[in-house]
């Protein structure tokens, strides 16, 4: 039997243990209409810190007394957490309070103003941030390479990141020619044309020259400058969300960059109805329906995966997606999957196999559908599979009629 599932509700599992992905997202990617936005979680496998760990590293270098206090706090401590601040002055205590609340951008701004009396590019805080980020492996992880494959929109590679590191660029060097890097005010305006390409650092990028000061969106003042005063980032995000399905990877809902990004999109989403659906990959060790609803309430569709083993399910899901990509995937892997699936009669096949088979047909143009039909026939598939190809082809033709 074939399940009667609406197009809106169809999800595709690309392999055992992998995250179920909404088919509408996979089809949008096949059309070149997806734009990935990468957070700190993407660079953690390369030895770089997330925002919380970065703040701890900065305090370890600049204020040992505060570091001693905040380093003892468990991840996820909330504003009711009690901690001994008796050795600290009032300004330091205020920083600890903000740290407990997870306001890491505010913490760095407060520390910067306390130590340097203002926020500027050559402050002690920014020097330590750049030093810490440059102390990473500086070698891209497999997820960087996978994301650069997925960022290919069909001859044009475009990806957005709030990270300061240059690991995505280094990952691209292994498979393409030199890819352009853009940061803050130099970022091209979103368009579907080929000139909208490159690695786009919407919060700034570390200069490849260690002696140069890098302009980074790091503290609360920086976020206020680029999100509220200049509106550089919100305007970019809004334009991008009208043209592409934004897919967030490497964020948690509480990340300061995520809060600003979500607010930028949600504010326009209440006024305009032409924004495309946004998605986020969201990992937990156990299903968390409250957290999922929290994402939905923010205007983001969560794609849940099992978060154990350093988020290996996320990495493997993205790798399989890239492998099966309609744009630059490995056709031999798709063919092998099709041959394996049709060994069983369609009525006896697993739901996941039927769904994946139908997806490969549904995303195909006419010539690819003919090729896959021949492959299925050569594999001596039963009529159920061939009937499915004919039915999906008829659906596609109806959809394309004016």
N, C-alpha and C positions, 0 to 999 in steps of 0.2 A: 504493500500500500504506500501511496505517496501522501505525506502530511500536507494539510491545507494551511500553509503559513503565509501570511501577507508579506508583501515585499518589504514593508517597513520593519517587520519583526524577524526577517531571516538573518541568521548568523551562520558564519562559516568557521569550522575548526580545521585548520591547515595540517594538523597532525596530533597524535596522541599526547595528552598533557599540555597542549598549547591553549592559549587564550581564545575564546570564541569571539570573532570579530564581526561586527555588523556588516552584512554584505553591501549595504549602500556605501559604506566607507571604502571597501575594496573596489567597488565599481567606480567610485569617484577617483581613486588612485589610478585605475586603469585609464581614465580619461585625462590624467595629468592635472587634476583639480584638488590635490592635497598638498598642504604646506606643513612640514614638521617644525615644531618649536621645542628646543632641547634645553633641559635644566641641569642642575648640578649632579643629579643622580646618574646622568649619562657618563660623566667624567670620573665618578668614584672608582670604577674598575681600573682606571689608569693611575690611581694613587692620589687623586686630588680630593680635597675636602668638600663637604656640603657647607651651606651657609653657617650653620651652628658650629661645626668643627673649625671653620675659618675664624670665627669670632674667638673661640677658645685658643687657637694658635696665636692670634694677635695679642690677646691678653697674656699669654705665656711669655711673650717677648717683651711686652711693654708695661705690664702691671701684675707682678707675681702675686700680690696680696689679693686682688680680685680674682685672679685665675684660680687660686687655691679654693676660693669659695664656690665659684661656678663650675669648676671641674668635678666637684662632688655631686652635682645635681644630676639626677637621672633624666634621660631624654623623655620628653613629654611632661615634665613637671609643669604644674599650672600655677595660677596666681595665689592659690592658697597654700602653696608649699612653704614650709618654715625653714629658714636657713640662718646660721649664725653670722651676722655682719658686724659684730661688736668691734672688730679691728679696723673697720672701714670708716671713711668720712662720709658725709651726706651725699656728695656727688657720686661716690663709688657705690653707695647703697642704692641710689636711684638707677644706676647702670645694671646692678644685679637684678633689681625688680623687673626691669625691662627684659633682661635676658630670660628670666623665668617665664615671662609672658610670650617669649618667642619673637619679640620685636628686634631682630638682629640688626636691621638697618638703622633703627633708632639707637641701639647700643653703640654701634660704631661711630655714629654721628656725635653722640654724647662724649665718647672717649676722645674723639678727634678734637672736639671743642675744648675739652679739659686739658689736653696735652699741648695742642697747637693754637688754641684760642680761635680757630676758624677752620672751615672745610676748604682744603685746596689740594691740588694734585701732588704736591711734594711733601705732604704731611707724613709723620712717623707711621700713622695707621696705614696709609696707602703704600708706603715703602714696604711694610711688613706683609701686606696682602700680596703685593707683587712678588716679594721674595718667597713667600710660601707657595704660591702657584707655580713659580718657576722651579721650585724644588721637587715637583712631581716627576713622574717618569718621562714626561714629554714624549711619550710613545702612545699612539692611539690604541684603544682597546677594540675588540672585535665589534662592539656595538657602534662605535664611531664609523667603521667601514660599512657596516650594514645600513646605517642611517643615510650615509652618502649615496648608497645604491638606491635606497627608497626615495631619496630626494630628487632623483632624475625624473623630470616631467616629460621626457621624450626629447632628448637632445639638449635640454637645458637643466642644469642642476641648481636648485635653490633650497636653502635651509636656513632657519632662524634659530638663534640661541641667545640665552641670557647669560651664558658662561663667558668668562674673560679669556679662557685658554684658546689655543689655536689647534687643538687636536683634530677637529673636523677637517680643517685644511690639510693637515698631514695625512689623514686617512684618505683623502681624495687623491693625493699624489700617487697612490699605488694603482689607481685604476683610470685616471684621466690626466689630462694636462693640467697645468697650474690653474687653480680656481681663484677667482677674485675674492678679496675680503673687504667688507664694508662695515663701518662702525658709526653708530649714532647719526649725526647729521649728514654723513656721506651715503647713507643707505638709499638705494633707488626706490622710487615710488612703486608700489605693487601694481603689476599688470600681468596679463597672460602672455605678453610678448617675450621674446628671448632675452631682451636686455634686462629683465628682472631675474637675475641669477647671482650665484655666489653664496658665500657664507655671510649671513647678515647678523652682526653682533648688536642687538638693539640696546644692550646695557654697556657697550664699550668692549674693547679688546686690548689685551696686553700688547705693548709694542714688542716686536721681535728684537729690538735694540734695548738691552737692559738699562742703558744710560738715559733713555728717554722716559719722560713722565707720560703715563697713559691716562686718558680721560675715561673714568669708570663711573657707572651708576651704582654706588655702593652704600651711601648713607641715606638717612631720611631726607636730608636737604637735597641730595642728588635726585631722589625719586620725585620730590616736589618740583625740582627744576625741570626735569625732562617729561614728567607726566602731567603736571598741572600748569606750570608757567609757559614753557615752550610747547607742550603737547606733542613733542616729537614722536614718542612711543605710542600714545593712544591713537593719534591720527594714522600712523602706520598700521597698527593692529586693526583698526576699523576698516581701512581700505583693503587689507589682506583678507579679512573675514567676509567681505562681500564677494571676493573672487575665488577664495579657496576654502576648503574644509580644513580648519586648523587642528592639528593633532599634537597634543602635549605629551612629551616623554621625559621622565626624570624629575618630576615634581611631586611634592605632597601638597595637600590643600592648604597647609599652614605656612608654606614657604613665603617669605616676604615678596619675592618677585611674582609669585603666583597670585597673591592678593591684589597687587597692582594690575597685573594682566587681566584678571577676572573682572575687576572693577571697570577697566577700560572697555572691555567687550560688553559687559552687562549693561553699562550706562547707555550704549548705543542700541543694544538689543531691545530695550524698552521703548525706543522711539522709532526704530526702523525695522521693517519686516523682510529686508533683503539679505540679512546676514545668513551665511550658510551654517549648517550644524557643526559644532565644535566637539572634539573628542579628547579624552585623556586616558592613558594607560595607567591603571591604578592597582597596585599590588598589596594584598594582605595575606597573612597566614591562615586566616579563617574568613569565611564570607562575612561582610560587615554591611548589612542593609542600611544602617543609619548613615555610614560614610558615603555609600553609593547615592543615597537620597540627597546628601549634602552637596555632592558634585552636581547632581541634576538641578537642584535649587539655584545653583550658580550659573546655570545655562550651559553646562558641560555634560556631554554623554560619556559616562565612564565605561571603559573596557577593562573588565576585571581579570586579573591573573593571580595565580598562587605566588606569594612573595618570598617563599623559602629559598634557601641556597643562593643567597645574594642575587635574588631576582632572576634566576636562570631561566624561568619560564618566559619572562619578557624578552630576554636576549634570543632565546630559541624561536619564539613566535615571530619576532622581527626578521630573524635570519630566514625562516621558512617563507615569510611573506616576500622577502627580496628574491629568494630562489624561484618562487612561482610568479613573480611580477610579470604583468602583461607588457610592461615597457622594456625591461632589460633583463628579465629572468632567464632561467635556463630551460629552454624548450624541451630538452631531453628529459629533464626531471618531471615536467608536466606530463609528457607522453608516458613515462614509466608509471606515474601515478594513475593515469587513465587506464592503462592496460591492467594494472593490479585491481582497480575497482571493478572493472567489467568482467572479471573472472567469475564473479558470482552473479546469479540472476538479479535483476534490479529489485524484484519483490523481496528477495532474501538479504539484500545488502544492508549494511548499517546505515542509519539515518545520516551520520556524518559523511559517509562516502557518497551517498546520493546527493547530499547538499553540495559537496565539493565538486562532483561531476557536473551538476547543473550550473554551478558558478563558472567553471571553466568555459562552458558553452555560452552562458549568458553574457559574459564579458567579451566574447569574440566578435570580430567583424565577419562578414560573409565568407571571405576566403579562408580564414582560420577555422570557421565552423565546418566548411567543406573538408578541410584537411583533417580535423578531428573526427569527423564522421567516417572518413576513409579508414582512419586508424582504428576506430571502434569496430568497424566491419571486419577488418583484417584480423582483429583479436577474437573474432567469432562471438561477439557479445550477443546476448539474447535481445529479442525485439523490444523489450521494455526500455533498454537504453537508447535504441534508435528512435523509438516513439518519443522519448523525452527530448531528444535533439530537435525533432520536428516541431513539437509543441513549443519549446522555448524560442525556436526560430520564428514561429508564427506570432508569438507574443512580442518579440522585438520588432517585427514588421508593423504591427498595430501601433506600437509606441512611437515609431518613427514617422507615421503618417501625419500630414498636416491637419 
